[in-house]
């Protein structure tokens, strides 16, 4: 059985809804899924999972959330080489530069990107949630 972690931060609940859909998609493919916040995940846990989905909304000037998520992600980045991952998140303003920057950062770290990043403006609609389920399934 494949083990998948869904690690996310959400301020308004939009990225949380996306995380729940990602987890559902992985479970429908038979994965054992663990959903975690950034304070619950570290570099020592990367090897425990076959794949990891990371979710974070765009904050400020289109950056990852800086108090919890960014420090956690920076701490695990070096351990992600060769790991199957996927990215998702929501945004309220801007045009998605935070996701493009995040994806480039992951590619530089040598990850095995399993699905194109999924992002939506504000609350995810049915189409975005379906994409999140596909993203989760792609990790299994």
VMD Tcl script that builds the backbone (N, CA, C; Angstrom):
set m [mol new atoms 420]
animate dup $m
set s [atomselect $m all]
$s set {name element resname resid chain x y z} {
  {N N UNK 1 A 0.843 -1.182 0.000}
  {CA C UNK 1 A 0.000 0.000 0.000}
  {C C UNK 1 A 0.887 1.243 0.000}
  {N N UNK 2 A 0.590 2.160 -0.864}
  {CA C UNK 2 A 1.325 3.409 -0.977}
  {C C UNK 2 A 0.981 4.322 0.203}
  {N N UNK 3 A 1.996 5.006 0.719}
  {CA C UNK 3 A 1.790 5.955 1.820}
  {C C UNK 3 A 1.981 7.366 1.281}
  {N N UNK 4 A 0.953 8.192 1.455}
  {CA C UNK 4 A 0.954 9.551 0.940}
  {C C UNK 4 A 0.727 10.528 2.092}
  {N N UNK 5 A 1.526 11.583 2.143}
  {CA C UNK 5 A 1.307 12.673 3.089}
  {C C UNK 5 A 0.725 13.869 2.342}
  {N N UNK 6 A -0.242 14.510 2.942}
  {CA C UNK 6 A -0.788 15.760 2.433}
  {C C UNK 6 A -0.460 16.800 3.507}
  {N N UNK 7 A 0.478 17.684 3.185}
  {CA C UNK 7 A 0.963 18.683 4.133}
  {C C UNK 7 A 0.513 20.049 3.643}
  {N N UNK 8 A -0.267 20.767 4.461}
  {CA C UNK 8 A -0.824 22.027 3.986}
  {C C UNK 8 A -0.972 23.045 5.104}
  {N N UNK 9 A -1.106 24.305 4.673}
  {CA C UNK 9 A -1.466 25.416 5.553}
  {C C UNK 9 A -2.636 26.128 4.903}
  {N N UNK 10 A -3.607 26.533 5.718}
  {CA C UNK 10 A -4.770 27.242 5.194}
  {C C UNK 10 A -5.174 28.330 6.173}
  {N N UNK 11 A -5.400 29.514 5.665}
  {CA C UNK 11 A -5.829 30.615 6.509}
  {C C UNK 11 A -7.331 30.823 6.499}
  {N N UNK 12 A -7.965 30.526 5.375}
  {CA C UNK 12 A -9.395 30.794 5.221}
  {C C UNK 12 A -10.226 29.530 5.048}
  {N N UNK 13 A -9.572 28.394 4.877}
  {CA C UNK 13 A -10.284 27.146 4.631}
  {C C UNK 13 A -10.282 26.725 3.171}
  {N N UNK 14 A -9.888 27.620 2.260}
  {CA C UNK 14 A -9.879 27.273 0.840}
  {C C UNK 14 A -8.850 26.190 0.535}
  {N N UNK 15 A -7.629 26.358 1.025}
  {CA C UNK 15 A -6.593 25.351 0.774}
  {C C UNK 15 A -6.880 24.078 1.568}
  {N N UNK 16 A -7.549 24.201 2.701}
  {CA C UNK 16 A -7.949 23.009 3.451}
  {C C UNK 16 A -8.933 22.171 2.642}
  {N N UNK 17 A -9.892 22.813 1.999}
  {CA C UNK 17 A -10.850 22.079 1.158}
  {C C UNK 17 A -10.115 21.363 0.030}
  {N N UNK 18 A -9.108 22.028 -0.521}
  {CA C UNK 18 A -8.313 21.408 -1.577}
  {C C UNK 18 A -7.548 20.207 -1.018}
  {N N UNK 19 A -6.974 20.358 0.176}
  {CA C UNK 19 A -6.216 19.263 0.803}
  {C C UNK 19 A -7.103 18.044 1.040}
  {N N UNK 20 A -8.316 18.285 1.475}
  {CA C UNK 20 A -9.253 17.176 1.712}
  {C C UNK 20 A -9.556 16.442 0.408}
  {N N UNK 21 A -9.696 17.178 -0.692}
  {CA C UNK 21 A -9.946 16.547 -1.995}
  {C C UNK 21 A -8.719 15.777 -2.477}
  {N N UNK 22 A -7.516 16.323 -2.243}
  {CA C UNK 22 A -6.285 15.610 -2.602}
  {C C UNK 22 A -6.221 14.282 -1.837}
  {N N UNK 23 A -6.484 14.336 -0.544}
  {CA C UNK 23 A -6.457 13.121 0.278}
  {C C UNK 23 A -7.487 12.105 -0.211}
  {N N UNK 24 A -8.681 12.576 -0.549}
  {CA C UNK 24 A -9.725 11.686 -1.061}
  {C C UNK 24 A -9.284 11.010 -2.358}
  {N N UNK 25 A -8.666 11.770 -3.244}
  {CA C UNK 25 A -8.198 11.201 -4.507}
  {C C UNK 25 A -7.163 10.112 -4.305}
  {N N UNK 26 A -6.241 10.321 -3.367}
  {CA C UNK 26 A -5.224 9.298 -3.085}
  {C C UNK 26 A -5.856 8.069 -2.441}
  {N N UNK 27 A -6.810 8.294 -1.545}
  {CA C UNK 27 A -7.471 7.157 -0.877}
  {C C UNK 27 A -8.256 6.304 -1.872}
  {N N UNK 28 A -8.886 6.942 -2.877}
  {CA C UNK 28 A -9.663 6.168 -3.847}
  {C C UNK 28 A -8.768 5.244 -4.665}
  {N N UNK 29 A -7.471 5.545 -4.716}
  {CA C UNK 29 A -6.516 4.677 -5.412}
  {C C UNK 29 A -5.879 3.672 -4.469}
  {N N UNK 30 A -6.342 3.644 -3.211}
  {CA C UNK 30 A -5.872 2.644 -2.260}
  {C C UNK 30 A -4.730 3.070 -1.359}
  {N N UNK 31 A -4.371 4.346 -1.377}
  {CA C UNK 31 A -3.248 4.811 -0.552}
  {C C UNK 31 A -3.657 4.969 0.908}
  {N N UNK 32 A -2.676 4.814 1.767}
  {CA C UNK 32 A -2.817 5.189 3.172}
  {C C UNK 32 A -2.402 6.655 3.236}
  {N N UNK 33 A -3.312 7.531 3.645}
  {CA C UNK 33 A -3.072 8.969 3.588}
  {C C UNK 33 A -3.013 9.566 4.993}
  {N N UNK 34 A -2.011 10.408 5.208}
  {CA C UNK 34 A -1.880 11.166 6.442}
  {C C UNK 34 A -1.933 12.642 6.087}
  {N N UNK 35 A -2.820 13.387 6.730}
  {CA C UNK 35 A -2.966 14.822 6.495}
  {C C UNK 35 A -2.333 15.546 7.676}
  {N N UNK 36 A -1.412 16.463 7.352}
  {CA C UNK 36 A -0.629 17.133 8.384}
  {C C UNK 36 A -0.539 18.632 8.148}
  {N N UNK 37 A -0.401 19.384 9.229}
  {CA C UNK 37 A -0.088 20.806 9.143}
  {C C UNK 37 A 1.415 20.970 9.111}
  {N N UNK 38 A 1.911 22.154 8.784}
  {CA C UNK 38 A 3.357 22.352 8.677}
  {C C UNK 38 A 4.111 22.121 9.981}
  {N N UNK 39 A 3.488 22.366 11.111}
  {CA C UNK 39 A 4.166 22.145 12.387}
  {C C UNK 39 A 4.297 20.666 12.729}
  {N N UNK 40 A 3.589 19.815 11.994}
  {CA C UNK 40 A 3.606 18.375 12.246}
  {C C UNK 40 A 4.517 17.616 11.286}
  {N N UNK 41 A 5.203 18.312 10.393}
  {CA C UNK 41 A 5.987 17.648 9.355}
  {C C UNK 41 A 7.390 18.222 9.293}
  {N N UNK 42 A 8.382 17.339 9.140}
  {CA C UNK 42 A 9.768 17.772 9.040}
  {C C UNK 42 A 10.569 16.855 8.138}
  {N N UNK 43 A 11.817 17.207 7.907}
  {CA C UNK 43 A 12.685 16.453 7.000}
  {C C UNK 43 A 12.827 14.994 7.422}
  {N N UNK 44 A 12.763 14.729 8.720}
  {CA C UNK 44 A 12.892 13.354 9.203}
  {C C UNK 44 A 11.715 12.478 8.804}
  {N N UNK 45 A 10.633 13.075 8.345}
  {CA C UNK 45 A 9.455 12.299 7.955}
  {C C UNK 45 A 9.345 12.048 6.454}
  {N N UNK 46 A 10.138 12.736 5.655}
  {CA C UNK 46 A 10.038 12.607 4.195}
  {C C UNK 46 A 10.163 11.151 3.761}
  {N N UNK 47 A 11.112 10.434 4.307}
  {CA C UNK 47 A 11.355 9.043 3.904}
  {C C UNK 47 A 10.232 8.097 4.310}
  {N N UNK 48 A 9.354 8.513 5.198}
  {CA C UNK 48 A 8.252 7.652 5.646}
  {C C UNK 48 A 7.149 7.524 4.609}
  {N N UNK 49 A 7.171 8.398 3.593}
  {CA C UNK 49 A 6.083 8.451 2.611}
  {C C UNK 49 A 6.599 8.184 1.203}
  {N N UNK 50 A 5.756 7.519 0.410}
  {CA C UNK 50 A 6.081 7.270 -0.990}
  {C C UNK 50 A 5.899 8.539 -1.821}
  {N N UNK 51 A 4.992 9.405 -1.384}
  {CA C UNK 51 A 4.709 10.644 -2.107}
  {C C UNK 51 A 4.162 11.674 -1.126}
  {N N UNK 52 A 4.330 12.941 -1.498}
  {CA C UNK 52 A 3.867 14.032 -0.637}
  {C C UNK 52 A 3.198 15.100 -1.502}
  {N N UNK 53 A 2.020 15.531 -1.071}
  {CA C UNK 53 A 1.350 16.677 -1.684}
  {C C UNK 53 A 1.503 17.841 -0.716}
  {N N UNK 54 A 1.982 18.972 -1.220}
  {CA C UNK 54 A 2.144 20.173 -0.414}
  {C C UNK 54 A 1.126 21.200 -0.870}
  {N N UNK 55 A 0.432 21.823 0.075}
  {CA C UNK 55 A -0.549 22.840 -0.256}
  {C C UNK 55 A -0.366 24.097 0.558}
  {N N UNK 56 A -0.348 25.233 -0.128}
  {CA C UNK 56 A -0.207 26.523 0.549}
  {C C UNK 56 A -0.799 27.605 -0.337}
  {N N UNK 57 A -1.562 28.523 0.245}
  {CA C UNK 57 A -2.082 29.633 -0.551}
  {C C UNK 57 A -1.006 30.676 -0.817}
  {N N UNK 58 A -1.300 31.526 -1.755}
  {CA C UNK 58 A -0.458 32.687 -2.020}
  {C C UNK 58 A -0.685 33.701 -0.914}
  {N N UNK 59 A 0.402 34.250 -0.404}
  {CA C UNK 59 A 0.305 35.242 0.665}
  {C C UNK 59 A 1.084 36.485 0.255}
  {N N UNK 60 A 0.757 37.613 0.845}
  {CA C UNK 60 A 1.513 38.840 0.637}
  {C C UNK 60 A 1.773 39.136 -0.824}
  {N N UNK 61 A 3.052 39.288 -1.147}
  {CA C UNK 61 A 3.470 39.583 -2.522}
  {C C UNK 61 A 3.706 38.284 -3.283}
  {N N UNK 62 A 2.686 37.413 -3.279}
  {CA C UNK 62 A 2.738 36.110 -3.949}
  {C C UNK 62 A 3.918 35.263 -3.474}
  {N N UNK 63 A 3.883 34.931 -2.200}
  {CA C UNK 63 A 4.869 34.044 -1.591}
  {C C UNK 63 A 4.131 33.001 -0.760}
  {N N UNK 64 A 4.848 31.952 -0.366}
  {CA C UNK 64 A 4.294 30.959 0.554}
  {C C UNK 64 A 4.085 31.613 1.920}
  {N N UNK 65 A 3.144 31.106 2.678}
  {CA C UNK 65 A 2.891 31.608 4.030}
  {C C UNK 65 A 4.210 31.571 4.803}
  {N N UNK 66 A 4.601 32.709 5.399}
  {CA C UNK 66 A 5.963 32.894 5.896}
  {C C UNK 66 A 6.226 32.475 7.336}
  {N N UNK 67 A 5.209 32.351 8.151}
  {CA C UNK 67 A 5.428 32.039 9.576}
  {C C UNK 67 A 5.581 30.541 9.831}
  {N N UNK 68 A 4.762 29.723 9.175}
  {CA C UNK 68 A 4.771 28.282 9.424}
  {C C UNK 68 A 5.196 27.466 8.195}
  {N N UNK 69 A 4.531 27.739 7.061}
  {CA C UNK 69 A 4.744 26.864 5.903}
  {C C UNK 69 A 6.122 27.023 5.286}
  {N N UNK 70 A 6.535 28.258 5.006}
  {CA C UNK 70 A 7.835 28.485 4.363}
  {C C UNK 70 A 8.987 27.895 5.187}
  {N N UNK 71 A 9.047 28.137 6.518}
  {CA C UNK 71 A 10.147 27.529 7.287}
  {C C UNK 71 A 10.137 25.997 7.225}
  {N N UNK 72 A 8.941 25.392 7.288}
  {CA C UNK 72 A 8.863 23.937 7.178}
  {C C UNK 72 A 9.343 23.490 5.813}
  {N N UNK 73 A 8.862 24.158 4.736}
  {CA C UNK 73 A 9.234 23.721 3.396}
  {C C UNK 73 A 10.731 23.875 3.169}
  {N N UNK 74 A 11.295 24.978 3.632}
  {CA C UNK 74 A 12.743 25.185 3.492}
  {C C UNK 74 A 13.522 24.087 4.214}
  {N N UNK 75 A 12.991 23.613 5.339}
  {CA C UNK 75 A 13.690 22.577 6.109}
  {C C UNK 75 A 13.618 21.198 5.458}
  {N N UNK 76 A 12.601 20.947 4.641}
  {CA C UNK 76 A 12.466 19.632 3.999}
  {C C UNK 76 A 12.968 19.609 2.561}
  {N N UNK 77 A 13.173 20.777 1.985}
  {CA C UNK 77 A 13.532 20.902 0.571}
  {C C UNK 77 A 14.701 20.002 0.176}
  {N N UNK 78 A 15.738 19.974 0.965}
  {CA C UNK 78 A 16.920 19.168 0.652}
  {C C UNK 78 A 16.666 17.673 0.676}
  {N N UNK 79 A 15.631 17.239 1.390}
  {CA C UNK 79 A 15.306 15.815 1.494}
  {C C UNK 79 A 14.354 15.350 0.395}
  {N N UNK 80 A 13.890 16.260 -0.460}
  {CA C UNK 80 A 12.878 15.910 -1.460}
  {C C UNK 80 A 13.446 15.374 -2.769}
  {N N UNK 81 A 14.749 15.393 -2.943}
  {CA C UNK 81 A 15.348 14.917 -4.198}
  {C C UNK 81 A 14.882 13.483 -4.486}
  {N N UNK 82 A 14.319 13.277 -5.678}
  {CA C UNK 82 A 13.862 11.950 -6.084}
  {C C UNK 82 A 12.528 11.537 -5.500}
  {N N UNK 83 A 11.890 12.400 -4.732}
  {CA C UNK 83 A 10.604 12.091 -4.094}
  {C C UNK 83 A 9.459 12.498 -5.017}
  {N N UNK 84 A 8.410 11.678 -5.066}
  {CA C UNK 84 A 7.203 12.023 -5.817}
  {C C UNK 84 A 6.426 13.067 -5.018}
  {N N UNK 85 A 6.205 14.230 -5.640}
  {CA C UNK 85 A 5.424 15.265 -4.962}
  {C C UNK 85 A 4.450 15.921 -5.928}
  {N N UNK 86 A 3.552 16.720 -5.342}
  {CA C UNK 86 A 2.613 17.537 -6.098}
  {C C UNK 86 A 2.306 18.774 -5.261}
  {N N UNK 87 A 1.904 19.855 -5.922}
  {CA C UNK 87 A 1.653 21.133 -5.264}
  {C C UNK 87 A 0.240 21.621 -5.555}
  {N N UNK 88 A -0.347 22.287 -4.567}
  {CA C UNK 88 A -1.669 22.881 -4.756}
  {C C UNK 88 A -1.827 24.083 -3.832}
  {N N UNK 89 A -2.760 24.958 -4.173}
  {CA C UNK 89 A -3.041 26.102 -3.325}
  {C C UNK 89 A -4.010 27.073 -3.965}
  {N N UNK 90 A -4.497 27.978 -3.136}
  {CA C UNK 90 A -5.457 28.979 -3.605}
  {C C UNK 90 A -4.833 30.366 -3.538}
  {N N UNK 91 A -5.471 31.305 -4.217}
  {CA C UNK 91 A -4.975 32.671 -4.230}
  {C C UNK 91 A -6.146 33.637 -4.299}
  {N N UNK 92 A -5.907 34.840 -3.813}
  {CA C UNK 92 A -6.959 35.841 -3.820}
  {C C UNK 92 A -6.625 37.025 -4.710}
  {N N UNK 93 A -5.361 37.217 -5.009}
  {CA C UNK 93 A -4.915 38.325 -5.855}
  {C C UNK 93 A -3.643 37.882 -6.564}
  {N N UNK 94 A -3.233 38.636 -7.550}
  {CA C UNK 94 A -2.042 38.268 -8.314}
  {C C UNK 94 A -2.407 37.334 -9.445}
  {N N UNK 95 A -1.401 36.702 -10.006}
  {CA C UNK 95 A -1.656 35.861 -11.169}
  {C C UNK 95 A -1.053 34.480 -11.102}
  {N N UNK 96 A -0.620 34.054 -9.934}
  {CA C UNK 96 A -0.073 32.708 -9.801}
  {C C UNK 96 A 1.434 32.635 -9.757}
  {N N UNK 97 A 2.113 33.771 -9.638}
  {CA C UNK 97 A 3.584 33.767 -9.606}
  {C C UNK 97 A 4.119 32.930 -8.454}
  {N N UNK 98 A 3.414 32.923 -7.318}
  {CA C UNK 98 A 3.891 32.131 -6.177}
  {C C UNK 98 A 3.981 30.655 -6.530}
  {N N UNK 99 A 3.025 30.149 -7.304}
  {CA C UNK 99 A 3.039 28.728 -7.673}
  {C C UNK 99 A 4.141 28.453 -8.687}
  {N N UNK 100 A 4.327 29.360 -9.642}
  {CA C UNK 100 A 5.402 29.183 -10.622}
  {C C UNK 100 A 6.763 29.160 -9.930}
  {N N UNK 101 A 6.963 30.074 -8.974}
  {CA C UNK 101 A 8.222 30.123 -8.228}
  {C C UNK 101 A 8.414 28.852 -7.394}
  {N N UNK 102 A 7.339 28.396 -6.764}
  {CA C UNK 102 A 7.390 27.200 -5.920}
  {C C UNK 102 A 7.700 25.958 -6.756}
  {N N UNK 103 A 7.061 25.854 -7.918}
  {CA C UNK 103 A 7.308 24.713 -8.803}
  {C C UNK 103 A 8.758 24.719 -9.286}
  {N N UNK 104 A 9.275 25.894 -9.650}
  {CA C UNK 104 A 10.669 25.991 -10.095}
  {C C UNK 104 A 11.623 25.590 -8.973}
  {N N UNK 105 A 11.320 25.999 -7.780}
  {CA C UNK 105 A 12.120 25.635 -6.607}
  {C C UNK 105 A 12.143 24.115 -6.411}
  {N N UNK 106 A 10.993 23.484 -6.581}
  {CA C UNK 106 A 10.901 22.026 -6.451}
  {C C UNK 106 A 11.687 21.331 -7.559}
  {N N UNK 107 A 11.559 21.831 -8.767}
  {CA C UNK 107 A 12.312 21.244 -9.880}
  {C C UNK 107 A 13.817 21.366 -9.633}
  {N N UNK 108 A 14.255 22.504 -9.093}
  {CA C UNK 108 A 15.672 22.691 -8.754}
  {C C UNK 108 A 16.121 21.706 -7.682}
  {N N UNK 109 A 15.185 21.295 -6.817}
  {CA C UNK 109 A 15.504 20.339 -5.754}
  {C C UNK 109 A 15.516 18.896 -6.265}
  {N N UNK 110 A 15.128 18.682 -7.520}
  {CA C UNK 110 A 15.174 17.337 -8.100}
  {C C UNK 110 A 14.010 16.447 -7.716}
  {N N UNK 111 A 12.848 17.035 -7.473}
  {CA C UNK 111 A 11.678 16.227 -7.143}
  {C C UNK 111 A 11.123 15.569 -8.399}
  {N N UNK 112 A 10.263 14.597 -8.200}
  {CA C UNK 112 A 9.555 13.951 -9.306}
  {C C UNK 112 A 8.124 14.482 -9.285}
  {N N UNK 113 A 7.882 15.569 -10.003}
  {CA C UNK 113 A 6.565 16.195 -10.013}
  {C C UNK 113 A 5.577 15.251 -10.676}
  {N N UNK 114 A 4.516 14.892 -9.967}
  {CA C UNK 114 A 3.570 13.884 -10.434}
  {C C UNK 114 A 2.366 14.446 -11.183}
  {N N UNK 115 A 2.133 15.729 -11.031}
  {CA C UNK 115 A 0.938 16.344 -11.618}
  {C C UNK 115 A 1.226 17.830 -11.734}
  {N N UNK 116 A 0.651 18.468 -12.709}
  {CA C UNK 116 A 0.774 19.927 -12.784}
  {C C UNK 116 A 0.176 20.528 -11.518}
  {N N UNK 117 A 0.776 21.573 -10.974}
  {CA C UNK 117 A 0.206 22.200 -9.777}
  {C C UNK 117 A -1.248 22.604 -9.999}
  {N N UNK 118 A -2.040 22.479 -8.948}
  {CA C UNK 118 A -3.444 22.865 -9.007}
  {C C UNK 118 A -3.618 24.117 -8.158}
  {N N UNK 119 A -4.183 25.145 -8.772}
  {CA C UNK 119 A -4.471 26.355 -8.017}
  {C C UNK 119 A -5.830 26.893 -8.426}
  {N N UNK 120 A -6.440 27.601 -7.495}
  {CA C UNK 120 A -7.736 28.205 -7.784}
  {C C UNK 120 A -7.813 29.557 -7.091}
  {N N UNK 121 A -8.657 30.420 -7.625}
  {CA C UNK 121 A -8.861 31.726 -7.011}
  {C C UNK 121 A -9.977 31.602 -5.984}
  {N N UNK 122 A -9.646 32.014 -4.747}
  {CA C UNK 122 A -10.591 31.963 -3.623}
  {C C UNK 122 A -11.009 30.515 -3.346}
  {N N UNK 123 A -12.291 30.279 -3.067}
  {CA C UNK 123 A -12.767 28.934 -2.727}
  {C C UNK 123 A -12.763 28.035 -3.962}
  {N N UNK 124 A -12.325 26.793 -3.799}
  {CA C UNK 124 A -12.318 25.883 -4.950}
  {C C UNK 124 A -13.740 25.530 -5.388}
  {N N UNK 125 A -13.974 25.590 -6.695}
  {CA C UNK 125 A -15.259 25.157 -7.233}
  {C C UNK 125 A -15.179 23.659 -7.523}
  {N N UNK 126 A -16.233 23.107 -8.076}
  {CA C UNK 126 A -16.277 21.665 -8.343}
  {C C UNK 126 A -15.152 21.224 -9.271}
  {N N UNK 127 A -14.834 22.049 -10.276}
  {CA C UNK 127 A -13.771 21.693 -11.223}
  {C C UNK 127 A -12.416 21.653 -10.514}
  {N N UNK 128 A -12.156 22.619 -9.651}
  {CA C UNK 128 A -10.885 22.648 -8.918}
  {C C UNK 128 A -10.789 21.468 -7.957}
  {N N UNK 129 A -11.886 21.129 -7.297}
  {CA C UNK 129 A -11.864 19.986 -6.380}
  {C C UNK 129 A -11.646 18.676 -7.148}
  {N N UNK 130 A -12.230 18.566 -8.337}
  {CA C UNK 130 A -11.999 17.378 -9.167}
  {C C UNK 130 A -10.530 17.292 -9.572}
  {N N UNK 131 A -9.921 18.443 -9.896}
  {CA C UNK 131 A -8.494 18.467 -10.228}
  {C C UNK 131 A -7.640 18.056 -9.036}
  {N N UNK 132 A -8.056 18.478 -7.844}
  {CA C UNK 132 A -7.324 18.098 -6.631}
  {C C UNK 132 A -7.409 16.588 -6.402}
  {N N UNK 133 A -8.565 16.011 -6.670}
  {CA C UNK 133 A -8.713 14.552 -6.542}
  {C C UNK 133 A -7.791 13.845 -7.531}
  {N N UNK 134 A -7.712 14.362 -8.753}
  {CA C UNK 134 A -6.798 13.790 -9.754}
  {C C UNK 134 A -5.356 13.908 -9.297}
  {N N UNK 135 A -5.017 15.064 -8.724}
  {CA C UNK 135 A -3.659 15.270 -8.209}
  {C C UNK 135 A -3.352 14.220 -7.152}
  {N N UNK 136 A -4.278 14.008 -6.214}
  {CA C UNK 136 A -4.067 13.003 -5.172}
  {C C UNK 136 A -3.903 11.609 -5.747}
  {N N UNK 137 A -4.736 11.266 -6.714}
  {CA C UNK 137 A -4.651 9.951 -7.353}
  {C C UNK 137 A -3.319 9.761 -8.076}
  {N N UNK 138 A -2.770 10.844 -8.623}
  {CA C UNK 138 A -1.510 10.750 -9.378}
  {C C UNK 138 A -0.329 10.386 -8.485}
  {N N UNK 139 A -0.485 10.575 -7.190}
  {CA C UNK 139 A 0.601 10.282 -6.255}
  {C C UNK 139 A 0.720 8.804 -5.894}
  {N N UNK 140 A -0.308 8.038 -6.241}
  {CA C UNK 140 A -0.344 6.618 -5.843}
  {C C UNK 140 A 0.268 5.758 -6.934}
}
mol reanalyze $m
mol bondsrecalc $m
mol representation Tube
mol addrep $m
